[in-house]
Amino acid sequence: MPVVVVANPKGGVGKSTLATNVAGYYASRGHAVMLGDADRQQSSRLWLNLRPAGAPAIQGWEIGEGQVAKPPKGVTHVVLDTPAGLHGKALRELLKPADKVIVPLAPSVFDIFATRAFLDELAEYRKAANLKVGIVGMRVDSRTLAADQLQAFVKGLGLPVLGELRPTQNYVHLAARGLTVFDVAPGRVERDLAQWAPICRWLDS
């Protein structure tokens, strides 16, 4: 069973946006998906409560204090949204069931420096646990200096950059209705689906 953890200790980098859309992708493919939320803000759980009955089903995943409950029988794919400030023992506990980790990274010098120590910690765990780890650039405008800084930073990490998601209100408007780019007519989100294509290939690999 694939278990994908979306993690970055920096707040506001787009973890919930990424986690809900990963869950939406799996659900759109007909999988039995659970979405867990270990963040106190419970953004992903709120999003699930907004999800319309006609959309592909995504179950909530109960996260206990300091531990992750085992998904019930019948679930085939799990996605876990994580809190800001995650490191040390709490990080290791949430990574125990994981097969893959996606690190959302915003193109700001503050986000980049705040994430460096986390990526070093993740690299140590990755070797021991045979985890697949990938980075997704969030709210990236390729025409900006910030995007160039992000590219320069990730070059030295030895981790794959799965893709970059543009700054668009599509994610905001869809999230307000409990939806993802995989739940609406492709013509409405054509550019976004094109950016998701390499990320989805990695998820399916």
C-alpha positions in Angstrom: 0.0 0.0 0.0 1.6 3.3 -1.0 1.8 5.8 1.9 2.8 9.3 0.8 3.9 11.8 3.5 3.9 15.5 2.6 6.3 17.3 5.0 8.2 20.5 5.5 8.8 22.1 9.0 8.1 25.6 7.5 4.5 26.7 7.8 2.6 28.2 4.8 4.6 26.4 2.1 1.6 24.5 0.6 1.6 21.2 2.4 -2.2 20.9 2.6 -2.6 22.0 -1.1 -0.1 19.3 -2.1 -1.6 16.6 0.1 -5.2 17.2 -0.9 -4.3 17.2 -4.6 -2.2 14.0 -4.3 -5.2 12.4 -2.6 -7.4 13.7 -5.3 -5.2 12.3 -8.0 -5.3 8.8 -6.4 -9.1 9.0 -6.0 -9.5 10.1 -9.6 -7.7 6.9 -10.6 -10.3 4.8 -8.8 -8.2 4.0 -5.7 -9.5 3.6 -2.2 -7.8 6.6 -0.6 -7.4 7.9 2.9 -6.1 11.4 3.8 -4.7 11.9 7.2 -4.0 15.2 8.9 -1.4 15.4 11.7 -1.5 19.2 11.8 -3.3 21.0 14.6 -4.9 23.4 12.1 -6.6 20.4 10.5 -6.7 22.0 7.1 -6.9 18.7 5.2 -9.7 17.5 7.5 -11.6 20.7 6.9 -11.1 20.2 3.2 -12.5 16.7 3.4 -15.7 18.1 5.1 -16.2 20.4 2.2 -15.8 17.7 -0.4 -19.0 17.1 -2.4 -20.7 13.8 -2.4 -20.4 13.5 -6.2 -16.6 13.7 -6.1 -14.4 10.5 -6.0 -14.4 9.4 -2.4 -11.6 10.1 0.0 -11.8 8.8 3.6 -10.3 10.6 6.6 -7.4 8.9 8.3 -7.4 9.1 12.1 -4.1 10.3 13.5 -3.5 9.5 17.2 -1.3 11.5 19.6 2.2 10.6 18.5 1.3 7.7 16.3 -0.4 6.8 13.1 -3.3 4.3 13.2 -3.2 1.4 10.8 -5.5 2.0 7.8 -8.5 -0.4 7.7 -8.8 -3.2 5.2 -9.8 -2.1 1.7 -7.8 1.1 1.7 -5.2 1.0 -1.1 -3.5 4.5 -1.0 -2.7 6.8 2.0 -1.7 10.4 2.0 -0.5 12.2 5.2 -0.5 15.9 5.7 2.0 17.0 8.5 2.4 19.9 10.8 4.9 22.7 10.8 7.9 22.3 13.1 8.2 18.6 12.4 11.6 17.1 13.3 13.2 14.5 15.6 11.1 11.7 17.1 7.9 13.2 15.8 9.2 13.1 12.3 10.5 9.6 12.6 7.2 8.3 13.9 5.2 9.9 11.0 7.7 8.5 8.5 7.6 4.9 9.8 4.7 3.8 7.5 5.8 5.9 4.6 7.0 4.7 1.2 7.4 8.2 -0.3 7.9 11.7 1.0 7.1 14.9 -0.9 8.7 18.1 0.3 6.9 21.3 -0.9 9.3 24.1 -1.2 8.4 27.8 -1.8 10.9 30.0 -3.8 11.8 32.3 -1.0 15.1 32.6 0.8 13.4 32.2 4.2 11.7 29.0 3.1 14.9 27.7 1.5 17.0 28.2 4.6 14.3 27.0 7.0 14.1 23.7 5.0 17.8 23.0 4.7 18.3 21.4 8.1 15.1 19.4 7.6 16.3 18.0 4.3 19.6 17.0 5.9 17.7 15.2 8.7 15.4 13.5 6.1 18.4 12.4 4.1 19.8 10.4 7.1 16.4 8.7 7.7 16.0 8.2 3.9 19.1 6.0 3.7 18.1 3.9 6.7 14.5 3.4 5.7 14.9 3.2 1.9 12.4 6.1 1.4 11.8 7.8 -1.9 12.0 11.6 -1.4 11.1 14.3 -4.0 10.7 18.0 -3.9 7.9 20.1 -5.5 8.3 23.8 -6.0 5.2 25.6 -4.8 3.9 28.9 -6.2 6.8 29.1 -8.6 6.9 31.8 -11.3 9.7 30.7 -13.6 10.3 34.3 -14.7 11.4 35.5 -11.3 14.8 35.7 -9.5 13.2 33.7 -6.6 12.7 30.8 -9.0 16.3 30.9 -10.0 17.3 30.8 -6.3 15.2 27.8 -5.8 16.8 26.0 -8.8 20.3 26.8 -7.5 19.4 25.5 -4.0 18.0 22.2 -5.1 20.8 21.4 -7.5 23.1 20.5 -4.6 20.7 18.4 -2.6 20.8 15.1 -4.6 17.1 14.9 -4.5 14.8 14.9 -7.5 12.6 17.9 -8.2 9.4 16.3 -9.2 7.8 19.5 -10.6 6.9 23.1 -10.0 3.4 24.4 -9.5 2.5 27.9 -10.6 0.9 30.6 -8.4 -2.7 30.4 -9.5 -6.1 31.0 -7.8 -7.3 27.7 -9.2 -6.0 25.9 -6.1 -7.6 28.4 -3.8 -11.0 28.3 -5.5 -11.1 24.5 -5.8 -10.0 24.0 -2.1 -12.9 26.1 -1.0 -15.2 23.5 -2.5 -13.3 20.4 -1.4 -12.0 19.8 -4.9 -8.7 19.3 -6.7 -7.4 19.9 -10.2 -8.3 16.3 -10.9 -12.0 16.7 -10.1 -12.9 19.3 -12.7 -13.0 19.4 -16.5 -9.4 19.2 -17.8 -9.9 22.2 -20.0 -10.4 24.4 -16.9 -7.0 23.4 -15.4 -5.0 22.4 -18.5 -1.8 24.2 -17.5 -2.0 22.8 -13.9 -2.5 19.3 -15.1 0.5 19.6 -17.3 2.6 20.6 -14.3 1.2 17.7 -12.3 2.1 15.1 -15.0 5.7 14.4 -13.9 4.6 14.4 -10.2 1.9 11.8 -11.0 4.4 9.7 -12.8 6.7 9.7 -9.7 3.7 8.8 -7.5 2.8 5.9 -9.7 6.4 4.6 -10.0 
